[in-house]
Amino acid sequence: MTPHSPEQNGIAERINRTIQEQIVSILQHSKLSDGFWAEALLTAIHIINMLPSIPLGLQIPQKLWTDSTSNYDKRRIFRCEAYTLILKDDRRKLDPRSRKCVFIGYEPEGEIGYRLWDPEHRQIIRSSDVVFNESAMHKKAERPIEV
């Protein structure tokens, strides 16, 4: 391949463009700042791997790689409200049992759980004990959430 000639690698360039378009779409729809681009990237790739692929004869990439069926029940709307359990060891008797967060993605393949943004403590939380409120996405748009 000739250096500086991306048109010679059309398939890779097309998937890169698809991923970039999904990142932009996810961030614009979710009203999250560009600081969340890495989480949007991981979510975009996760979504692509869960959908039928034309080059693979409409097979699902994740099924081909892991030989397991996709579980679509665990898919959530990016940036929906999420309430994660605060473990007993991390709270006192009269403290709240959950913390309000924002859903920002999935754990890597092989791990169970979700990635959440805690705006109050400004940190990413990994948890499998989560309750989602996806209907809150339809409320009036708030100001963008910053990292």
N, C-alpha and C positions, 0 to 999 in steps of 0.2 A: 504494500500500500504506500502511496505517496504521502509524505508528511503534510500536515495542515490541509487535508482533503477529506473532511468528514462525510462528504457525499458518497465516498467509496464504501462506507460502512453503514448503509442505509437502515438495516434492521436495528442495530444498536442505537443509532441516532433517533429512530422513530420511537423506541421504547423510552429513551431519555426524555423526548418531547412529551410523550404521554404522561410520564411521571411528573414532569415539571408542571404540566397543565393541571393535573390532579392536585398538586400541592397548592397552586394558586387558588383553585376552586375551593379546596378545603379551608384555607385560611380566610378567603373572602366570605364564604358562607358562615363560618364560625365566628367571625369578628375577633379572631385572635391576632396578636401582633406577629410580625415576621420573625420574632425571636423563637416562635414555636415551629419553625420550618422543619427542624429535624424530626419532631414528633409527627408532623404532617407527612413527611417523606416516608417514615416507617409505616404509617397508616395507609398511605397510597399503595405502597408495595404489598402490604398485607391484603388489601382489597383486590389488587391485580392478580395475586396468587390464588384468590378464592373464586375467580370468575372463569368461565370457559374461554379457552384461547383458540383462535382460528388456526394459527400455525401448528397447534397440537391436535388438530382435528376435533375441536370443541371439547377437549378434555380439560380438566381442572389441574393446573400446575401442582398445587399442593397435594392432590391425590396421587399424582404420578411420582412425586418426590418421597412422600411419606407413606404411601399406600394406605392412607386413612381417609375416611369421608369427612367432608367439611361440615362443621356445625354452625349453621347460620343463625341459630337462636342466640348466640352470644354476641352478635354484631350490634353496635350501638352508634348513635349519632355523635359525631365528633363535636365536642364542647357541650354536650348535654350536662345537666346537673347530675352529680353523683354523690352519694352519701356513703362514706366508708366507715367501717366499724373501728372504734378506738379500743384496742385490746385492754383487758382488765388490768394488766400490769402497768399500763400507761395512763390510767385514770383513777381518780378517787371515787368513793361511793356516790357522791352527789353530782359528779361531773357528767357532761353529756356523753352518750354512748356512741355517737357518730359525729363525723366532721363533714361539712359541705365542701365539695371539691368540684372540679371540672374534668370531664372525661377527655383525655388527649391521646389514647391509644391502647394497644394491646401488648402484652408481654411477648417476648420472642417465642418462636415455635418450640414446643416442648415444655413450656412453663404455663401454668394456669394463672390467670389474673389479668388485671387492667392497670393502665398507667393513668394517674390522676394528677391534676395540678391543684395544689392547695394555695389559693391566692392570699390567704391570711398569713401563712408562714413562708410563702414564696418558695415552695419546694415541690418536687415530684414525689408522689407516693405510689408505691406498688402494692396492690391489694387484690385479693380474690373475694373478700367480703364486702360487696358493694351493692347498693340499691340505686337504680337509675330513675331519673324523672325526665324522660325525653319530651314530654309535653311542654316543659318549660322553655323549649327552644322556640316556641311559637309566640312567646310574649314579645312586647315591643323591644326592638333592638337596643342593647345597652352600648355603652362606650367600649372600645376594644380592650381586651385584657392584655396587659403587658407582662413580659417575663420578669 
